[in-house]
């Protein structure tokens, strides 16, 4: 493959690193979003039939593992989960 084709795929915008506050806010948003997804997966599981039961049970297990990981990260950073009150739900979804 020649260089002229590769040049098309080079990103021209600069990657801006996030501040500590922005990464902390993103972590809290991820927790809220994952909790919402987990609630939805549980609701879907209640009405699932056949092979969808397995699908939703795996999804629930996966989302619970993700939520546990995110909460562990929050605790490691020493963040207080009261930040959830400072983030509006529209920012998350």
N, C-alpha and C positions, 0 to 999 in steps of 0.2 A: 504494500500500500504506500502510495507516495505521500510526501509531507503536505501537499496542497489539500488532500482530503482530511488529514488529521487536524489541520488548522481550523477547519470549520467547527470542530467540537471543543475547541479550547474556550473555556468560560472567560468572558471579557470583564465581568463585574468582579470587584474586589470582595473577598469574603471578610466580613466584619465580625470580629469576635464579640461575643456577648459579655456583658458585665456580670458580676456575681449576682446582683439583684435580678437581672433578667433570667439567668439560669435557674435561680431559686424559684422565681415565679413560674417558669416553664415546668419545673419539677412538680410544683403544687398543681398546676393545670393538668399535668399528666395523671396525677392521682385522682383528681375530680373526674376526668374523662374516663379513666379506667373503671372507677366506681360506677359511673353511669352505664358503661358497656357491660359490666358484671350484672347489674340489676336487670338490664334488658336480656342478657343471656339466660338469667334465671327465669324470667317471665316466659321466654321462648321455650325453655326446657319444660315448663309446666304443661304446655300445650303441644309438645312435640310428639310425633308418632313415628314408629318404625326406626329407620336408620338415622333420622334426625336426632333421636335421643342420644346416640353416641356422639354426634357432631356437637351438640350443645354441652354435653358433659365434658368433652375435651376442651371446648371453648371456655367453660367455667373454670376448669382446672388451670388453664393457661392464664386467664385473666387474674385469677387469685394469686398465682405465682408472680405475675407482673406487679400486682398491687403490693404484695409482701416485699418485693425487691425495692419498689419505689419508697415505701414507708421506711424501710431500712436505710435507704440513702438519705431521706429527710432527717432521720434520727442521727446519722453519722455527721451530717452538716450542722446539727444542733438547731435546726429550724423548728419553729413553733407552728403547729397546724392551724393556728388562728389566722394565718395568712389567707386561708380559704375565704374568710369573711371579706378580705380586702379585694378579692378577685371576683369580678362579676361573672355570672354563668354564661353570658353571651360571649365572653372572651374565650371560653373553653370550647364550646360547641361550635 
